[in-house]
Amino acid sequence: MNNLYRPPLAENLRIHCVSVRLNNSELNTLDQERKQYAKGEWLRMCLLKNQPAVVPEINRAAWKMFGEINQRLNEIVSHLNAKQSCNPLTKTELFAVKRQISELRSRLLTADLWSISSNEGHAEDQTR
């Protein structure tokens, strides 16, 4: 029988009580931060540095932008997979692949995802 009750070890029993007084602002902050946890439980978690991870809301604009880049990359991969193995890539195809990878890399490495302008439509030589 593995379902037998086992009493907690003496060192795990919580027998000490600590009281703290808060003003209205501090109590409001505590209530906002603790979410579904009891006040004492949340304060204990803070003390033991065992707070639950905060998962930020999804950045819908970034999600959409990555979806668009992913779609373009998938189109290129599909095109490359459809080509016969004996046909080398054209310069245009190589340029498109390099441009998409460069754009994806730039956007992934940039702190501000919207600061880099797209090179879309600039495949022709701009020096003329």
N, C-alpha and C positions, 0 to 999 in steps of 0.2 A: 504494500500500500504506500504509494508515493504522495497521497493527498493528505497526509497527516499534518496537523498544525504544528508549526515550529515557532516558538516564541522568539522575538528579536533579541539579539545579543545586547547585553547591558550597555556596551559603549555606543550602541546605535539608538538607545532610548533618548528622546528629547525631554529632559526634565527641567531645563532652565528656561526661564521666561524673561524676555527683554522688552521693555516698554519704550516707546518713543512718542513724542508729541510733535505734531505737524501743524503748520498754519494752513489756511484754506488753499493757497496757491500750491504749496507742497503736496497737499492731499490730492488736489486735482491732477498734478503731474504724476503722482503715484498711480492714481486710478487710470490715467491714459496709458501709462507704460505697461501696467501689469496685465492688461487684456483680460483673459478668462481666469487668471490665477488669483488665488486668495492673497491678500496684502502680505501676510506673514510669509507665505510660501514664496512669493516673488522677491521679498527682501532677502530671504535666505538664499535664493538662487543668485541674487546679485552679490551677496557676501562671498559665496563659494565660486563666483565667476562661472556659473552654470546656467546662464540665461538662454532661453530659446533663440535660435537664429531668426533674424528678421529677413523675410523674403520680400524684396521690393516689388512694387507693381510692375507689370510688363510695360516696356516702352513700346507702345503700339506703332509709332512712327518708325522706330528702328527695326521692329519686327517686319513691317511692310517693306522697308528698304532692303533688308536681308533676303526677304522672299523674292523680290524682283531680281536681285543679283543672282540668287540661286537659280531662278528660272532661266536667266540668260546663260549661266554656266551649263545648265542641263541641256539647253538647246545646242550649245557648242559641242558638248560631249556626245549628244545623240548624232550630230552631223559627222563628227570624227569617227564614231563607231560605225556609221553607215557607209563611210568611204571604204573602198577596196584597199587591202593592205599594200598592194603594189603601187598605188598612187600616192606620191608625196604631197604634203600639205602645200597649198599655195601661199604666197606672201600675204594675201588678204586674210586667209584663215589664221596664219600665225600671228598677224597683227591683232586680230579680234581676240584670240586667246590671251595674248600678252596683255592687252588693254583691260580685259575683264578681270584677270588675276591681279593686275596692278591696282585697279579700282577697288576690288575687294580687300586687298592687303592694306591700302591706304585708309579705307574706312574702318577697318578693324583696329588699326594702330593709332588712329586719331582720337584725341579726347573729345573733340566736338565733331560728331558724325556728320554734321551739316556744313562744315566749313570748307570741305573739298568740293569744288565744282566738278560736275560730270564731264567727261570727254566725249559724250555721246554726240554724234554728228560731225566730229572733227577727224575723220579717217583720212581725208585728203590732205595733201601737202599744203601747209599754211604759209610757206615761205614765198609763194608766188605773188 
